[in-house]
Amino acid sequence: GHAAIAGHDCWSDSLNARRHVSYLPGELRLYENMTGIQLIEFLSDLRQHVLTERLQKLARLFDIDVQRPLAQMSSGMKRKVALMQVLLPETPLVILDEPTNTLDPNMRDQLLGQLSEASKRGQGVLFSSHVLAEVEQVCDRVAIWQQGRLVHWESMRELRQVRHVRVRLSRAVE
């Protein structure tokens, strides 16, 4: 197959393709010898992204001390730092795999609000979750994958419509 992001081939021009994407994996692997801010600055430098006052706004919103060493943070705090580095660059495409894992309900709502704002800004948000309430809150369209294959694709508007199915059996069910 072939994949391209913003016209950049994902194999032959991967660096330019990746500049258009922010990605949060389901399983975090962070540099534990850094503070939160050091990690964010390091990853921003790799992306050639200049940090703005939005960094402090997100830190307050997520209630996280980015000066704290990652090794001293809980898994939820580490997830918040990783989410900040994904949300800061405002790339055209944001991909998140189970982003609310380890977040408390308040932080979950803050994140879902940020994802809705990203969508309103015109960013594409690809959101993987097994929590259907989160999917309903954030997504415009839903894709269902089974064993690596797309098996269903539908808009949330269509999914929310009430459907009645009438079944007539030709014989009794045993």
Contacts in CASP RR format, 6 or more apart in sequence:
PFRMAT RR
TARGET T0000
AUTHOR 0000-0000-0000
METHOD contacts of the structure
MODEL  1
GHAAIAGHDCWSDSLNARRHVSYLPGELRLYENMTGIQLIEFLSDLRQHV
LTERLQKLARLFDIDVQRPLAQMSSGMKRKVALMQVLLPETPLVILDEPT
NTLDPNMRDQLLGQLSEASKRGQGVLFSSHVLAEVEQVCDRVAIWQQGRL
VHWESMRELRQVRHVRVRLSRAVE
2 9 0 8 1.000
3 9 0 8 1.000
3 10 0 8 1.000
3 11 0 8 1.000
4 10 0 8 1.000
4 17 0 8 1.000
5 17 0 8 1.000
5 18 0 8 1.000
5 20 0 8 1.000
5 21 0 8 1.000
5 93 0 8 1.000
6 16 0 8 1.000
6 17 0 8 1.000
6 20 0 8 1.000
6 92 0 8 1.000
7 17 0 8 1.000
8 14 0 8 1.000
8 16 0 8 1.000
8 17 0 8 1.000
8 20 0 8 1.000
9 17 0 8 1.000
10 17 0 8 1.000
19 47 0 8 1.000
19 48 0 8 1.000
19 91 0 8 1.000
20 91 0 8 1.000
20 92 0 8 1.000
20 93 0 8 1.000
21 91 0 8 1.000
21 92 0 8 1.000
21 93 0 8 1.000
21 94 0 8 1.000
21 95 0 8 1.000
22 85 0 8 1.000
22 86 0 8 1.000
22 87 0 8 1.000
22 89 0 8 1.000
22 91 0 8 1.000
22 93 0 8 1.000
22 94 0 8 1.000
22 95 0 8 1.000
23 86 0 8 1.000
23 94 0 8 1.000
23 95 0 8 1.000
23 96 0 8 1.000
24 82 0 8 1.000
24 83 0 8 1.000
24 86 0 8 1.000
24 95 0 8 1.000
24 96 0 8 1.000
24 97 0 8 1.000
24 99 0 8 1.000
25 97 0 8 1.000
26 97 0 8 1.000
26 98 0 8 1.000
26 99 0 8 1.000
26 101 0 8 1.000
28 75 0 8 1.000
28 78 0 8 1.000
28 79 0 8 1.000
28 82 0 8 1.000
30 39 0 8 1.000
30 70 0 8 1.000
30 78 0 8 1.000
30 81 0 8 1.000
30 82 0 8 1.000
31 38 0 8 1.000
31 39 0 8 1.000
31 42 0 8 1.000
31 70 0 8 1.000
32 69 0 8 1.000
32 70 0 8 1.000
32 71 0 8 1.000
33 69 0 8 1.000
33 70 0 8 1.000
33 71 0 8 1.000
34 42 0 8 1.000
34 69 0 8 1.000
34 70 0 8 1.000
35 66 0 8 1.000
35 67 0 8 1.000
35 68 0 8 1.000
35 69 0 8 1.000
35 70 0 8 1.000
36 66 0 8 1.000
36 67 0 8 1.000
36 68 0 8 1.000
36 69 0 8 1.000
36 70 0 8 1.000
36 73 0 8 1.000
36 81 0 8 1.000
37 66 0 8 1.000
37 67 0 8 1.000
39 70 0 8 1.000
39 81 0 8 1.000
39 85 0 8 1.000
40 51 0 8 1.000
40 55 0 8 1.000
40 66 0 8 1.000
40 81 0 8 1.000
40 84 0 8 1.000
40 85 0 8 1.000
40 88 0 8 1.000
41 51 0 8 1.000
43 85 0 8 1.000
44 50 0 8 1.000
44 51 0 8 1.000
44 85 0 8 1.000
44 88 0 8 1.000
44 89 0 8 1.000
47 89 0 8 1.000
49 88 0 8 1.000
49 89 0 8 1.000
51 88 0 8 1.000
54 88 0 8 1.000
55 66 0 8 1.000
55 84 0 8 1.000
55 88 0 8 1.000
58 84 0 8 1.000
58 87 0 8 1.000
58 88 0 8 1.000
58 114 0 8 1.000
59 65 0 8 1.000
59 66 0 8 1.000
59 84 0 8 1.000
61 110 0 8 1.000
61 114 0 8 1.000
62 80 0 8 1.000
62 83 0 8 1.000
62 84 0 8 1.000
62 107 0 8 1.000
62 110 0 8 1.000
62 111 0 8 1.000
63 80 0 8 1.000
63 107 0 8 1.000
64 77 0 8 1.000
64 80 0 8 1.000
64 81 0 8 1.000
64 84 0 8 1.000
66 81 0 8 1.000
66 84 0 8 1.000
68 77 0 8 1.000
70 78 0 8 1.000
70 81 0 8 1.000
73 81 0 8 1.000
74 102 0 8 1.000
75 102 0 8 1.000
76 102 0 8 1.000
76 103 0 8 1.000
76 107 0 8 1.000
79 99 0 8 1.000
79 101 0 8 1.000
79 102 0 8 1.000
79 103 0 8 1.000
80 103 0 8 1.000
80 107 0 8 1.000
83 99 0 8 1.000
83 111 0 8 1.000
83 114 0 8 1.000
86 94 0 8 1.000
86 96 0 8 1.000
87 94 0 8 1.000
87 114 0 8 1.000
87 118 0 8 1.000
90 118 0 8 1.000
90 121 0 8 1.000
90 123 0 8 1.000
91 123 0 8 1.000
92 122 0 8 1.000
92 123 0 8 1.000
92 124 0 8 1.000
93 123 0 8 1.000
93 124 0 8 1.000
93 126 0 8 1.000
94 115 0 8 1.000
94 118 0 8 1.000
94 123 0 8 1.000
94 124 0 8 1.000
94 125 0 8 1.000
94 126 0 8 1.000
95 126 0 8 1.000
96 115 0 8 1.000
96 125 0 8 1.000
96 126 0 8 1.000
96 127 0 8 1.000
96 128 0 8 1.000
97 128 0 8 1.000
98 128 0 8 1.000
98 129 0 8 1.000
98 130 0 8 1.000
99 111 0 8 1.000
99 115 0 8 1.000
99 127 0 8 1.000
99 129 0 8 1.000
100 108 0 8 1.000
100 111 0 8 1.000
100 112 0 8 1.000
100 129 0 8 1.000
100 131 0 8 1.000
100 134 0 8 1.000
103 111 0 8 1.000
108 134 0 8 1.000
112 134 0 8 1.000
112 137 0 8 1.000
112 138 0 8 1.000
113 138 0 8 1.000
115 125 0 8 1.000
115 127 0 8 1.000
115 138 0 8 1.000
116 137 0 8 1.000
116 138 0 8 1.000
118 124 0 8 1.000
118 125 0 8 1.000
119 125 0 8 1.000
119 138 0 8 1.000
119 140 0 8 1.000
125 138 0 8 1.000
127 134 0 8 1.000
127 135 0 8 1.000
127 138 0 8 1.000
127 139 0 8 1.000
129 135 0 8 1.000
135 142 0 8 1.000
136 156 0 8 1.000
139 156 0 8 1.000
140 155 0 8 1.000
140 156 0 8 1.000
141 153 0 8 1.000
141 154 0 8 1.000
141 155 0 8 1.000
141 156 0 8 1.000
142 152 0 8 1.000
142 153 0 8 1.000
142 154 0 8 1.000
142 155 0 8 1.000
142 156 0 8 1.000
142 159 0 8 1.000
143 150 0 8 1.000
143 152 0 8 1.000
143 153 0 8 1.000
144 150 0 8 1.000
144 151 0 8 1.000
144 152 0 8 1.000
144 153 0 8 1.000
145 151 0 8 1.000
END
